[in-house]
Amino acid sequence: MKPVLSSDRGITLIGGGTVEPRHLAAALALAPAVVAADSGADIALENGIEPLAVIGDLDSLSAAARGRLGDRLHPVAEQDSTDFEKCLLRLSAPFVIGVGFGGARLDHALAALGVLVRRIGPPTVLICGDDVVLACPPQLATRLAPGTRLSLFPMGPARVESQGLRWPTTGLDLAPAGRIGTSNEVTGPVRLGVNGPVLLILPQDRLNAAIAIARA
């Protein structure tokens, strides 16, 4: 599939959910190219930003945004994927930072996390509330400040061999409706070996580290 947008820098992808100004500023500082998922274009315009492209089924995009961004609209009519997935499949970039994919609509947030853990498209990190979240790679070696909160949330049956965490996960069977690995804490250099679909969640001020992990 030919990309709708190719960038040699990071892309900020704006969804139609709640977007806090501080999250948008943090994303733009690292990923200055802006793409919107459907009604995320309205949020972009409200913040004085004209997205380079708007991708999705466009069922919730305002008439005003349609008129202003007509030549940048890339409708995808099929309903077998979310607008978030439609966007990631059509972007080429070193990484993507997503904002506006959480907030008031829990169903939308869960759908976005389901896409994220499937590792579709460029390496992607979502900013959600006070956290950043990404698909945990099969092998991870990183250094984070001792005391940093680190959560591992399984999106299916999973195992995580770990070093450098206050509560080791090695040998544990993880599952969404069983044992999970949230609110752990870094004690030293972190090494993880992951078998299964797992989300890695860090504090929002560790966005740079999350991007480095996603790109590794």
C-alpha positions in Angstrom: 0.0 0.0 0.0 1.4 3.4 -1.0 1.7 5.7 2.0 -0.6 8.8 2.1 2.3 10.6 3.8 6.0 9.8 4.1 8.1 11.8 6.6 11.7 11.5 7.6 10.7 12.9 11.0 8.2 11.7 13.5 4.5 12.2 12.9 2.0 13.4 15.5 -1.3 11.7 14.8 -4.4 13.4 16.3 -7.5 11.5 17.1 -11.0 12.7 17.9 -10.8 12.1 21.6 -9.7 14.4 24.4 -6.4 16.2 23.6 -4.7 18.1 26.4 -2.6 21.0 25.3 0.4 19.7 27.2 0.2 16.4 25.5 -0.1 18.0 22.0 2.9 20.3 22.8 5.0 17.3 23.9 4.1 15.4 20.8 4.8 18.2 18.4 8.2 19.0 20.0 9.3 15.5 18.9 7.1 14.8 15.9 6.3 18.1 14.0 4.5 16.5 11.0 0.8 16.4 11.8 -1.8 13.9 10.5 -5.4 13.7 11.7 -7.6 10.7 12.1 -11.1 11.7 11.0 -12.5 14.3 13.5 -9.0 14.7 14.9 -8.8 17.3 12.1 -11.3 19.5 13.9 -9.2 19.3 17.1 -6.1 20.2 15.1 -7.8 23.2 13.5 -9.1 24.3 17.0 -5.4 24.3 18.1 -4.3 26.4 15.1 -2.8 23.4 13.2 -3.5 22.4 9.7 -2.8 18.7 9.3 -0.9 17.5 6.3 -3.4 14.7 5.8 -6.8 13.5 7.2 -7.4 9.8 7.0 -10.4 7.7 8.0 -14.0 7.0 7.1 -14.6 10.7 7.8 -18.0 10.0 9.3 -17.5 12.4 12.1 -15.5 15.2 10.4 -17.3 18.6 10.5 -18.4 20.3 7.3 -16.2 23.3 8.1 -13.1 21.0 8.3 -14.1 19.3 5.1 -14.3 22.6 3.3 -11.0 23.9 4.6 -9.0 20.7 4.1 -10.7 19.2 1.0 -7.5 18.5 -0.9 -6.0 16.8 2.2 -8.8 14.3 2.8 -8.1 10.7 2.2 -11.3 8.8 2.8 -11.2 5.0 3.5 -14.7 3.6 3.4 -14.2 0.1 4.7 -15.5 -0.5 8.2 -13.4 -3.5 9.2 -10.7 -1.3 10.9 -10.7 1.7 13.1 -9.5 5.1 11.9 -6.4 4.7 14.0 -5.5 1.5 12.1 -6.4 3.1 8.8 -3.9 5.9 9.5 -1.1 3.7 10.7 -1.3 1.5 7.6 -1.0 4.6 5.4 1.9 6.4 7.1 5.7 6.0 6.7 7.8 7.6 9.3 10.5 6.8 11.9 7.8 6.9 14.6 4.3 8.1 15.4 3.0 9.8 18.6 -0.7 9.5 19.0 -2.9 11.9 21.0 -6.6 12.0 21.3 -7.2 8.2 21.3 -8.3 8.0 24.9 -10.5 10.2 27.0 -14.3 10.0 27.2 -14.8 7.0 24.8 -13.5 3.9 26.6 -14.5 1.7 23.6 -12.3 3.9 21.3 -9.4 3.7 23.8 -9.6 -0.1 24.0 -9.8 -0.4 20.2 -6.7 1.8 19.9 -4.8 -0.3 22.4 -5.8 -3.4 20.5 -4.3 -1.9 17.3 -1.2 -0.8 19.2 -0.3 -4.2 20.5 -0.5 -5.6 16.9 2.4 -3.4 15.9 0.8 -2.1 12.8 2.7 0.6 10.7 5.5 2.7 12.1 6.7 2.4 15.7 3.9 4.1 17.7 3.5 5.5 21.2 0.2 6.8 22.5 -0.1 9.6 25.1 -3.0 8.7 27.4 -3.6 10.8 30.5 -0.5 10.7 32.7 1.0 7.8 30.8 2.6 6.8 27.5 1.9 3.3 26.2 3.4 1.2 23.4 3.7 -2.4 22.3 6.4 -4.1 24.4 9.0 -5.5 22.0 10.0 -9.2 22.3 13.4 -8.2 23.7 14.0 -5.0 25.7 17.1 -3.6 27.3 16.9 -0.1 28.6 17.9 2.2 31.5 15.3 4.2 33.4 15.7 6.1 36.6 15.3 3.9 39.7 11.8 4.3 41.1 10.2 4.9 37.6 6.8 3.3 37.4 6.6 0.6 34.8 3.5 -1.4 34.0 3.1 -4.5 31.8 -0.4 -5.2 30.7 -1.1 -8.4 28.8 -3.5 -8.2 25.9 -3.6 -12.0 25.7 -1.8 -14.9 27.3 1.8 -13.9 27.9 5.0 -14.4 29.8 7.6 -11.8 30.6 11.1 -12.7 31.8 12.4 -9.7 33.7 15.4 -8.1 35.4 15.6 -4.7 37.0 12.0 -4.6 38.4 11.0 -4.5 42.0 8.5 -7.3 41.5 10.0 -9.9 39.1 7.6 -11.3 36.5 9.8 -14.3 35.4 7.8 -17.5 35.5 4.4 -15.9 35.8 1.5 -16.6 33.4 -0.1 -13.2 32.5 -3.5 -12.7 31.0 -6.0 -9.8 30.7 -8.5 -11.6 33.0 -5.9 -13.1 35.2 -2.5 -12.0 36.6 -1.3 -8.7 35.2 1.8 -6.6 35.7 0.8 -3.1 36.4 2.4 -0.6 38.8 5.8 -2.2 39.0 8.9 -0.2 39.7 12.4 0.1 38.1 15.3 -0.8 40.4 18.1 -1.0 37.9 18.9 -1.7 34.2 15.7 -3.2 32.8 15.8 -6.4 30.6 12.6 -8.0 29.4 12.0 -11.0 27.3 8.4 -11.0 26.1 6.3 -13.9 24.8 2.8 -12.8 23.9 1.0 -9.5 23.3 1.9 -7.0 26.1 1.6 -3.3 26.5 4.4 -1.3 28.2 3.1 1.7 30.1 5.4 4.4 31.5 4.8 7.9 33.0 4.2 10.6 30.4 7.5 12.3 31.2 9.3 9.3 29.9 8.0 9.9 26.3 11.5 10.1 24.9 12.4 6.8 26.4 9.2 5.2 25.1 10.0 6.4 21.6 13.5 4.9 21.8 12.1 1.6 23.0 9.4 1.5 20.3 12.1 2.2 17.6 14.6 -0.3 18.9 
